[in-house]
C-alpha cells in the first residue's frame, strides 16, 4: 500500500539530524506509535487518569 502525506519541516530536520531517509524516519515513527498503542497502559498513568476524571466529575457536581 502506498500513502501520500505532507510532513512538517521539523520531521525533515529530525530525519536529517539522525542521518535517516525521510521515509525511513516516518516509518519508524509509525512503528513506534503502533508498539505504544499495543502495549498495555502503565498502571500509574491509568490511576492518574482515573483521579483526574474523578476530580472533574466532583467539580462539575458542585
PDB file of N, CA, C and O in Angstrom:
ATOM      1  N   UNK A   1       0.844  -1.161   0.000  1.00  0.00           N
ATOM      2  CA  UNK A   1       0.000   0.000   0.000  1.00  0.00           C
ATOM      3  C   UNK A   1       0.894   1.231   0.000  1.00  0.00           C
ATOM      4  O   UNK A   1       1.979   1.239   0.582  1.00  0.00           O
ATOM      5  N   UNK A   2       0.422   2.235  -0.648  1.00  0.00           N
ATOM      6  CA  UNK A   2       1.173   3.487  -0.678  1.00  0.00           C
ATOM      7  C   UNK A   2       0.258   4.605  -0.221  1.00  0.00           C
ATOM      8  O   UNK A   2      -0.900   4.687  -0.631  1.00  0.00           O
ATOM      9  N   UNK A   3       0.794   5.469   0.639  1.00  0.00           N
ATOM     10  CA  UNK A   3       0.053   6.609   1.160  1.00  0.00           C
ATOM     11  C   UNK A   3       0.904   7.850   0.965  1.00  0.00           C
ATOM     12  O   UNK A   3       2.120   7.812   1.156  1.00  0.00           O
ATOM     13  N   UNK A   4       0.276   8.935   0.590  1.00  0.00           N
ATOM     14  CA  UNK A   4       0.979  10.198   0.435  1.00  0.00           C
ATOM     15  C   UNK A   4       0.609  11.093   1.608  1.00  0.00           C
ATOM     16  O   UNK A   4      -0.570  11.296   1.899  1.00  0.00           O
ATOM     17  N   UNK A   5       1.624  11.626   2.277  1.00  0.00           N
ATOM     18  CA  UNK A   5       1.383  12.523   3.412  1.00  0.00           C
ATOM     19  C   UNK A   5       2.241  13.769   3.266  1.00  0.00           C
ATOM     20  O   UNK A   5       3.277  13.760   2.601  1.00  0.00           O
ATOM     21  N   UNK A   6       1.793  14.821   3.891  1.00  0.00           N
ATOM     22  CA  UNK A   6       2.577  16.048   3.970  1.00  0.00           C
ATOM     23  C   UNK A   6       3.187  16.081   5.362  1.00  0.00           C
ATOM     24  O   UNK A   6       2.479  15.939   6.360  1.00  0.00           O
ATOM     25  N   UNK A   7       4.489  16.266   5.429  1.00  0.00           N
ATOM     26  CA  UNK A   7       5.171  16.273   6.718  1.00  0.00           C
ATOM     27  C   UNK A   7       5.766  17.652   6.982  1.00  0.00           C
ATOM     28  O   UNK A   7       6.046  18.420   6.063  1.00  0.00           O
ATOM     29  N   UNK A   8       5.946  17.932   8.246  1.00  0.00           N
ATOM     30  CA  UNK A   8       6.465  19.245   8.632  1.00  0.00           C
ATOM     31  C   UNK A   8       7.969  19.326   8.423  1.00  0.00           C
ATOM     32  O   UNK A   8       8.655  18.313   8.293  1.00  0.00           O
ATOM     33  N   UNK A   9       8.455  20.543   8.394  1.00  0.00           N
ATOM     34  CA  UNK A   9       9.896  20.761   8.280  1.00  0.00           C
ATOM     35  C   UNK A   9      10.630  20.177   9.479  1.00  0.00           C
ATOM     36  O   UNK A   9      11.781  19.756   9.361  1.00  0.00           O
ATOM     37  N   UNK A  10       9.967  20.152  10.636  1.00  0.00           N
ATOM     38  CA  UNK A  10      10.574  19.589  11.841  1.00  0.00           C
ATOM     39  C   UNK A  10      10.879  18.110  11.683  1.00  0.00           C
ATOM     40  O   UNK A  10      11.916  17.634  12.146  1.00  0.00           O
ATOM     41  N   UNK A  11       9.982  17.381  11.034  1.00  0.00           N
ATOM     42  CA  UNK A  11      10.211  15.951  10.799  1.00  0.00           C
ATOM     43  C   UNK A  11      11.365  15.769   9.820  1.00  0.00           C
ATOM     44  O   UNK A  11      12.208  14.889  10.001  1.00  0.00           O
ATOM     45  N   UNK A  12      11.400  16.593   8.795  1.00  0.00           N
ATOM     46  CA  UNK A  12      12.512  16.530   7.837  1.00  0.00           C
ATOM     47  C   UNK A  12      13.832  16.801   8.555  1.00  0.00           C
ATOM     48  O   UNK A  12      14.822  16.105   8.331  1.00  0.00           O
ATOM     49  N   UNK A  13      13.838  17.809   9.410  1.00  0.00           N
ATOM     50  CA  UNK A  13      15.044  18.167  10.161  1.00  0.00           C
ATOM     51  C   UNK A  13      15.490  17.005  11.052  1.00  0.00           C
ATOM     52  O   UNK A  13      16.671  16.656  11.069  1.00  0.00           O
ATOM     53  N   UNK A  14      14.548  16.403  11.792  1.00  0.00           N
ATOM     54  CA  UNK A  14      14.888  15.289  12.681  1.00  0.00           C
ATOM     55  C   UNK A  14      15.447  14.107  11.900  1.00  0.00           C
ATOM     56  O   UNK A  14      16.414  13.480  12.332  1.00  0.00           O
ATOM     57  N   UNK A  15      14.853  13.802  10.764  1.00  0.00           N
ATOM     58  CA  UNK A  15      15.342  12.697   9.936  1.00  0.00           C
ATOM     59  C   UNK A  15      16.777  12.972   9.489  1.00  0.00           C
ATOM     60  O   UNK A  15      17.640  12.098   9.576  1.00  0.00           O
ATOM     61  N   UNK A  16      17.022  14.180   9.016  1.00  0.00           N
ATOM     62  CA  UNK A  16      18.367  14.541   8.564  1.00  0.00           C
ATOM     63  C   UNK A  16      19.353  14.523   9.718  1.00  0.00           C
ATOM     64  O   UNK A  16      20.491  14.079   9.562  1.00  0.00           O
ATOM     65  N   UNK A  17      18.920  15.004  10.878  1.00  0.00           N
ATOM     66  CA  UNK A  17      19.788  15.041  12.059  1.00  0.00           C
ATOM     67  C   UNK A  17      20.215  13.638  12.469  1.00  0.00           C
ATOM     68  O   UNK A  17      21.337  13.427  12.930  1.00  0.00           O
ATOM     69  N   UNK A  18      19.298  12.671  12.293  1.00  0.00           N
ATOM     70  CA  UNK A  18      19.607  11.290  12.650  1.00  0.00           C
ATOM     71  C   UNK A  18      20.233  10.507  11.501  1.00  0.00           C
ATOM     72  O   UNK A  18      20.540   9.322  11.638  1.00  0.00           O
ATOM     73  N   UNK A  19      20.420  11.182  10.366  1.00  0.00           N
ATOM     74  CA  UNK A  19      21.054  10.532   9.223  1.00  0.00           C
ATOM     75  C   UNK A  19      20.166   9.500   8.547  1.00  0.00           C
ATOM     76  O   UNK A  19      20.660   8.553   7.935  1.00  0.00           O
ATOM     77  N   UNK A  20      18.865   9.680   8.656  1.00  0.00           N
ATOM     78  CA  UNK A  20      17.921   8.736   8.070  1.00  0.00           C
ATOM     79  C   UNK A  20      17.221   9.351   6.869  1.00  0.00           C
ATOM     80  O   UNK A  20      17.041  10.566   6.789  1.00  0.00           O
ATOM     81  N   UNK A  21      16.833   8.498   5.947  1.00  0.00           N
ATOM     82  CA  UNK A  21      15.969   8.949   4.865  1.00  0.00           C
ATOM     83  C   UNK A  21      14.633   9.330   5.487  1.00  0.00           C
ATOM     84  O   UNK A  21      14.212   8.723   6.472  1.00  0.00           O
ATOM     85  N   UNK A  22      13.970  10.319   4.927  1.00  0.00           N
ATOM     86  CA  UNK A  22      12.714  10.794   5.493  1.00  0.00           C
ATOM     87  C   UNK A  22      11.690   9.664   5.580  1.00  0.00           C
ATOM     88  O   UNK A  22      10.987   9.539   6.582  1.00  0.00           O
ATOM     89  N   UNK A  23      11.606   8.848   4.540  1.00  0.00           N
ATOM     90  CA  UNK A  23      10.651   7.728   4.541  1.00  0.00           C
ATOM     91  C   UNK A  23      10.959   6.769   5.687  1.00  0.00           C
ATOM     92  O   UNK A  23      10.049   6.320   6.384  1.00  0.00           O
ATOM     93  N   UNK A  24      12.234   6.456   5.884  1.00  0.00           N
ATOM     94  CA  UNK A  24      12.615   5.545   6.967  1.00  0.00           C
ATOM     95  C   UNK A  24      12.272   6.140   8.332  1.00  0.00           C
ATOM     96  O   UNK A  24      11.803   5.430   9.221  1.00  0.00           O
ATOM     97  N   UNK A  25      12.502   7.430   8.494  1.00  0.00           N
ATOM     98  CA  UNK A  25      12.204   8.083   9.768  1.00  0.00           C
ATOM     99  C   UNK A  25      10.702   8.074  10.045  1.00  0.00           C
ATOM    100  O   UNK A  25      10.278   7.763  11.158  1.00  0.00           O
ATOM    101  N   UNK A  26       9.901   8.411   9.042  1.00  0.00           N
ATOM    102  CA  UNK A  26       8.450   8.422   9.215  1.00  0.00           C
ATOM    103  C   UNK A  26       7.945   7.019   9.509  1.00  0.00           C
ATOM    104  O   UNK A  26       7.077   6.841  10.364  1.00  0.00           O
ATOM    105  N   UNK A  27       8.476   6.020   8.813  1.00  0.00           N
ATOM    106  CA  UNK A  27       8.085   4.635   9.087  1.00  0.00           C
ATOM    107  C   UNK A  27       8.439   4.242  10.516  1.00  0.00           C
ATOM    108  O   UNK A  27       7.685   3.512  11.158  1.00  0.00           O
ATOM    109  N   UNK A  28       9.577   4.716  11.024  1.00  0.00           N
ATOM    110  CA  UNK A  28       9.947   4.397  12.409  1.00  0.00           C
ATOM    111  C   UNK A  28       8.986   5.049  13.396  1.00  0.00           C
ATOM    112  O   UNK A  28       8.667   4.465  14.431  1.00  0.00           O
ATOM    113  N   UNK A  29       8.525   6.258  13.080  1.00  0.00           N
ATOM    114  CA  UNK A  29       7.542   6.919  13.941  1.00  0.00           C
ATOM    115  C   UNK A  29       6.222   6.143  13.958  1.00  0.00           C
ATOM    116  O   UNK A  29       5.596   5.991  15.007  1.00  0.00           O
ATOM    117  N   UNK A  30       5.812   5.662  12.805  1.00  0.00           N
ATOM    118  CA  UNK A  30       4.576   4.877  12.719  1.00  0.00           C
ATOM    119  C   UNK A  30       4.724   3.584  13.503  1.00  0.00           C
ATOM    120  O   UNK A  30       3.833   3.211  14.267  1.00  0.00           O
ATOM    121  N   UNK A  31       5.844   2.903  13.318  1.00  0.00           N
ATOM    122  CA  UNK A  31       6.087   1.655  14.055  1.00  0.00           C
ATOM    123  C   UNK A  31       6.101   1.896  15.561  1.00  0.00           C
ATOM    124  O   UNK A  31       5.543   1.106  16.322  1.00  0.00           O
ATOM    125  N   UNK A  32       6.731   2.973  15.990  1.00  0.00           N
ATOM    126  CA  UNK A  32       6.782   3.299  17.417  1.00  0.00           C
ATOM    127  C   UNK A  32       5.374   3.529  17.952  1.00  0.00           C
ATOM    128  O   UNK A  32       5.030   3.046  19.031  1.00  0.00           O
ATOM    129  N   UNK A  33       4.566   4.259  17.205  1.00  0.00           N
ATOM    130  CA  UNK A  33       3.190   4.510  17.614  1.00  0.00           C
ATOM    131  C   UNK A  33       2.374   3.230  17.718  1.00  0.00           C
ATOM    132  O   UNK A  33       1.566   3.075  18.633  1.00  0.00           O
ATOM    133  N   UNK A  34       2.583   2.320  16.785  1.00  0.00           N
ATOM    134  CA  UNK A  34       1.869   1.043  16.822  1.00  0.00           C
ATOM    135  C   UNK A  34       2.272   0.220  18.036  1.00  0.00           C
ATOM    136  O   UNK A  34       1.419  -0.388  18.684  1.00  0.00           O
ATOM    137  N   UNK A  35       3.571   0.195  18.351  1.00  0.00           N
ATOM    138  CA  UNK A  35       4.034  -0.554  19.526  1.00  0.00           C
ATOM    139  C   UNK A  35       3.462   0.041  20.808  1.00  0.00           C
ATOM    140  O   UNK A  35       3.019  -0.691  21.694  1.00  0.00           O
ATOM    141  N   UNK A  36       3.472   1.357  20.904  1.00  0.00           N
ATOM    142  CA  UNK A  36       2.953   2.011  22.102  1.00  0.00           C
ATOM    143  C   UNK A  36       1.451   1.808  22.241  1.00  0.00           C
ATOM    144  O   UNK A  36       0.944   1.661  23.353  1.00  0.00           O
ATOM    145  N   UNK A  37       0.747   1.800  21.134  1.00  0.00           N
ATOM    146  CA  UNK A  37      -0.705   1.588  21.182  1.00  0.00           C
ATOM    147  C   UNK A  37      -1.031   0.155  21.589  1.00  0.00           C
ATOM    148  O   UNK A  37      -2.049  -0.088  22.237  1.00  0.00           O
ATOM    149  N   UNK A  38      -0.185  -0.783  21.217  1.00  0.00           N
ATOM    150  CA  UNK A  38      -0.438  -2.189  21.525  1.00  0.00           C
ATOM    151  C   UNK A  38       0.014  -2.560  22.930  1.00  0.00           C
ATOM    152  O   UNK A  38      -0.434  -3.569  23.475  1.00  0.00           O
ATOM    153  N   UNK A  39       0.886  -1.768  23.519  1.00  0.00           N
ATOM    154  CA  UNK A  39       1.415  -2.075  24.847  1.00  0.00           C
ATOM    155  C   UNK A  39       0.338  -1.825  25.898  1.00  0.00           C
ATOM    156  O   UNK A  39      -0.467  -0.903  25.767  1.00  0.00           O
ATOM    157  N   UNK A  40       0.333  -2.650  26.936  1.00  0.00           N
ATOM    158  CA  UNK A  40      -0.639  -2.391  27.998  1.00  0.00           C
ATOM    159  C   UNK A  40      -0.339  -1.052  28.660  1.00  0.00           C
ATOM    160  O   UNK A  40       0.827  -0.700  28.837  1.00  0.00           O
ATOM    161  N   UNK A  41      -1.372  -0.301  29.027  1.00  0.00           N
ATOM    162  CA  UNK A  41      -1.125   1.005  29.623  1.00  0.00           C
ATOM    163  C   UNK A  41      -0.427   0.877  30.970  1.00  0.00           C
ATOM    164  O   UNK A  41      -0.623  -0.090  31.706  1.00  0.00           O
ATOM    165  N   UNK A  42       0.371   1.852  31.263  1.00  0.00           N
ATOM    166  CA  UNK A  42       1.087   1.906  32.533  1.00  0.00           C
ATOM    167  C   UNK A  42       0.071   2.125  33.655  1.00  0.00           C
ATOM    168  O   UNK A  42      -0.773   3.017  33.565  1.00  0.00           O
ATOM    169  N   UNK A  43       0.151   1.325  34.693  1.00  0.00           N
ATOM    170  CA  UNK A  43      -0.819   1.392  35.785  1.00  0.00           C
ATOM    171  C   UNK A  43      -0.836   2.765  36.437  1.00  0.00           C
ATOM    172  O   UNK A  43      -1.907   3.293  36.739  1.00  0.00           O
ATOM    173  N   UNK A  44       0.341   3.354  36.658  1.00  0.00           N
ATOM    174  CA  UNK A  44       0.382   4.681  37.272  1.00  0.00           C
ATOM    175  C   UNK A  44      -0.356   5.702  36.424  1.00  0.00           C
ATOM    176  O   UNK A  44      -1.083   6.545  36.949  1.00  0.00           O
ATOM    177  N   UNK A  45      -0.169   5.627  35.114  1.00  0.00           N
ATOM    178  CA  UNK A  45      -0.843   6.558  34.217  1.00  0.00           C
ATOM    179  C   UNK A  45      -2.345   6.356  34.280  1.00  0.00           C
ATOM    180  O   UNK A  45      -3.104   7.325  34.285  1.00  0.00           O
ATOM    181  N   UNK A  46      -2.779   5.106  34.328  1.00  0.00           N
ATOM    182  CA  UNK A  46      -4.212   4.818  34.407  1.00  0.00           C
ATOM    183  C   UNK A  46      -4.801   5.377  35.698  1.00  0.00           C
ATOM    184  O   UNK A  46      -5.881   5.968  35.690  1.00  0.00           O
ATOM    185  N   UNK A  47      -4.099   5.191  36.788  1.00  0.00           N
ATOM    186  CA  UNK A  47      -4.578   5.698  38.070  1.00  0.00           C
ATOM    187  C   UNK A  47      -4.658   7.223  38.047  1.00  0.00           C
ATOM    188  O   UNK A  47      -5.613   7.806  38.561  1.00  0.00           O
ATOM    189  N   UNK A  48      -3.659   7.863  37.453  1.00  0.00           N
ATOM    190  CA  UNK A  48      -3.678   9.322  37.348  1.00  0.00           C
ATOM    191  C   UNK A  48      -4.871   9.790  36.520  1.00  0.00           C
ATOM    192  O   UNK A  48      -5.505  10.789  36.858  1.00  0.00           O
ATOM    193  N   UNK A  49      -5.180   9.077  35.440  1.00  0.00           N
ATOM    194  CA  UNK A  49      -6.324   9.446  34.610  1.00  0.00           C
ATOM    195  C   UNK A  49      -7.629   9.288  35.377  1.00  0.00           C
ATOM    196  O   UNK A  49      -8.522  10.130  35.280  1.00  0.00           O
ATOM    197  N   UNK A  50      -7.734   8.209  36.137  1.00  0.00           N
ATOM    198  CA  UNK A  50      -8.945   7.978  36.934  1.00  0.00           C
ATOM    199  C   UNK A  50      -9.116   9.093  37.959  1.00  0.00           C
ATOM    200  O   UNK A  50     -10.221   9.604  38.145  1.00  0.00           O
ATOM    201  N   UNK A  51      -8.040   9.465  38.615  1.00  0.00           N
ATOM    202  CA  UNK A  51      -8.111  10.544  39.608  1.00  0.00           C
ATOM    203  C   UNK A  51      -8.527  11.865  38.960  1.00  0.00           C
ATOM    204  O   UNK A  51      -9.339  12.608  39.512  1.00  0.00           O
ATOM    205  N   UNK A  52      -7.967  12.146  37.793  1.00  0.00           N
ATOM    206  CA  UNK A  52      -8.306  13.390  37.095  1.00  0.00           C
ATOM    207  C   UNK A  52      -9.781  13.391  36.692  1.00  0.00           C
ATOM    208  O   UNK A  52     -10.471  14.398  36.849  1.00  0.00           O
ATOM    209  N   UNK A  53     -10.255  12.270  36.179  1.00  0.00           N
ATOM    210  CA  UNK A  53     -11.668  12.183  35.809  1.00  0.00           C
ATOM    211  C   UNK A  53     -12.561  12.320  37.028  1.00  0.00           C
ATOM    212  O   UNK A  53     -13.581  13.008  36.990  1.00  0.00           O
ATOM    213  N   UNK A  54     -12.173  11.666  38.099  1.00  0.00           N
ATOM    214  CA  UNK A  54     -12.951  11.739  39.330  1.00  0.00           C
ATOM    215  C   UNK A  54     -13.017  13.175  39.845  1.00  0.00           C
ATOM    216  O   UNK A  54     -14.072  13.636  40.281  1.00  0.00           O
ATOM    217  N   UNK A  55     -11.901  13.868  39.792  1.00  0.00           N
ATOM    218  CA  UNK A  55     -11.861  15.266  40.242  1.00  0.00           C
ATOM    219  C   UNK A  55     -12.769  16.136  39.387  1.00  0.00           C
ATOM    220  O   UNK A  55     -13.476  16.997  39.911  1.00  0.00           O
ATOM    221  N   UNK A  56     -12.757  15.920  38.086  1.00  0.00           N
ATOM    222  CA  UNK A  56     -13.589  16.747  37.212  1.00  0.00           C
ATOM    223  C   UNK A  56     -15.065  16.459  37.413  1.00  0.00           C
ATOM    224  O   UNK A  56     -15.890  17.365  37.300  1.00  0.00           O
ATOM    225  N   UNK A  57     -15.414  15.214  37.710  1.00  0.00           N
ATOM    226  CA  UNK A  57     -16.807  14.855  37.980  1.00  0.00           C
ATOM    227  C   UNK A  57     -17.268  15.515  39.273  1.00  0.00           C
ATOM    228  O   UNK A  57     -18.365  16.071  39.334  1.00  0.00           O
ATOM    229  N   UNK A  58     -16.426  15.453  40.313  1.00  0.00           N
ATOM    230  CA  UNK A  58     -16.774  16.073  41.592  1.00  0.00           C
ATOM    231  C   UNK A  58     -16.896  17.592  41.446  1.00  0.00           C
ATOM    232  O   UNK A  58     -17.771  18.205  42.058  1.00  0.00           O
ATOM    233  N   UNK A  59     -16.038  18.190  40.654  1.00  0.00           N
ATOM    234  CA  UNK A  59     -16.087  19.638  40.448  1.00  0.00           C
ATOM    235  C   UNK A  59     -17.356  20.035  39.693  1.00  0.00           C
ATOM    236  O   UNK A  59     -17.951  21.076  39.972  1.00  0.00           O
ATOM    237  N   UNK A  60     -17.762  19.201  38.738  1.00  0.00           N
ATOM    238  CA  UNK A  60     -18.968  19.502  37.956  1.00  0.00           C
ATOM    239  C   UNK A  60     -20.229  19.396  38.797  1.00  0.00           C
ATOM    240  O   UNK A  60     -21.218  20.070  38.508  1.00  0.00           O
ATOM    241  N   UNK A  61     -20.216  18.573  39.821  1.00  0.00           N
ATOM    242  CA  UNK A  61     -21.385  18.379  40.678  1.00  0.00           C
ATOM    243  C   UNK A  61     -21.612  19.545  41.632  1.00  0.00           C
ATOM    244  O   UNK A  61     -22.717  19.723  42.145  1.00  0.00           O
ATOM    245  N   UNK A  62     -20.573  20.337  41.872  1.00  0.00           N
ATOM    246  CA  UNK A  62     -20.676  21.443  42.845  1.00  0.00           C
ATOM    247  C   UNK A  62     -21.431  22.613  42.262  1.00  0.00           C
ATOM    248  O   UNK A  62     -21.613  23.627  42.935  1.00  0.00           O
TER     249      UNK A  62
END
